Structure formats: C-alpha cells, structure tokens
Amino acid sequence: MKKILVLLGPPGAGKGTVGSILSKEWELPLISSGDILRENLKKETEIGIKAKKYVESGELVPDEIVMEMIEKELSNFIYNAGFIMDGFPRTIEQAKMFDKLTDSNDIKVIYLKADDDFLVKRLSLRRVCENCGKIYHLVNIPPVKEGICDVCGGKLIQRVDDREDVVRRRLKVYKEQTAPLIKYYKEKNILFMVNGEENLKNTLSEIKKITEW
Ligand code: AMP
C-alpha cells in the first residue's frame, strides 16, 4: 500500500508547514504545486510565463497547465511509495484527474479548517525564504536571526500574494473552487478534519493519530 497524504484547506491553514515537517519525519516526498509554480515563475519557464498573472493576483492557474505539470511530476519514480500533496487538487476537475492516477484506498485527505480573519492575520505575519522556500511566522515560528533563513541563510521575504487584498481574493477563490472538494472527499470516506487554528504541535499530533503512519 502506498501512503498518500493530501493536504486540503484555505491559504494559511498550515498545509505547507505541516507538509514539510511530515515529509521529513515520514521520509515521504512533498509535492507543493505552489512551490513548483513559483520555481517556474522565477526561472521564467513557459509554464512560469503563463502562470505568473494568476499566481500574483491570487487566482487559480488554469487546470490544463497545473494538471499537466503535476502528472509529469508524479511520473517520477521517487513518488512510487507515496507522497504528501500540498495545494493539489484545488478544483473538482483536478481531483478527477488525480483519481485516475491514484487508488483512493491509498489516500488520506486532511482538511485543515480555519476562519478567514484568523487566516488573514496569520498570513500577514508569514515570511518565506526566497532561496529555499522555508516558511516562518514572525511570532510563532520566528527565524533565529531576523530576516535570515535558519536553514540556508537566504533572505526572508513576504510573498506578493500574502498582501491582505490578494489574501482576501485567494480566500474567495478557495471557497468557490476548492471548498467543494470537502464534500467530494467526504463522500469517498477519505476526508478527516483537523483544526488548523491550533498550534503546530497539536495539529501534527492530530494528523498522526488519524494516519497512524
Ligand atoms: P500556494 O502556495 O498553494 O498558496 O499556491 C500559490 C498560488 O499558486 C495559488 O494562489 C494559485 O495561483 C497557484 N496554484 C497552486 N496550486 C494550484 C492548483 N492546484 N491549481 C491552480 N492554481 C494553483
């Protein structure tokens, strides 16, 4: 049996932070569609050029682009024993495509739930390393040295889409296009809800209780 963990939830619920910690602990590779897209933007690849306006304004990148990108990524043998998915699927169309590539018996979907006001506040305090992508929170997960990444020494920046106006847009997009996945996975009996407003330690222990991995 493969171990596939899908992290579902609004922006700022903790998918990226939780995903990167569990990926190390469980030695399962992490696939973050947002990270792959940002890498493409940085390198100005064909995908990056097409995706830029959507990523920067908080809209979803069109399904065809993201689905092709993820399908290609998943064809790598490193994902054969399982993986953690952060940020994909984000639409019903993407979920249907993901169904074709996976067996639902292998999948656990963790829905990290949090309220809008909480998310706006948390994202305003989020910083990321511009070099390695490590995620910080100025109060809860601060770097040892202000403005500098603990892991690689890179510069910490605020994502352009973490500005409040863009965050509000992303929350609206989430409700319209991604939240329907909650029902979709509930009906398949593979959805587990976890409180995303809890501290990191409790959130991680909840997830581990559910997965038993
Ligand atoms: P994230 O890092 O998951 O917050 O993603 C950042 C941005 O990348 C999103 O606001 C979207 O513009 C884009 N993105 C990431 N994953 C997807 C996806 N599965 N489908 C469409 N757009 C995506």
Boltz pocket constraint, residues with backbone or C-beta under 6 A from the ligand:
constraints:
  - pocket:
      binder: B
      contacts: [[A, 11], [A, 33], [A, 34], [A, 35], [A, 37], [A, 51], [A, 54], [A, 55], [A, 56], [A, 58], [A, 59], [A, 60], [A, 61], [A, 62], [A, 63], [A, 66], [A, 86], [A, 87], [A, 88], [A, 89], [A, 90], [A, 91], [A, 94], [A, 161], [A, 170]]
      max_distance: 6.0
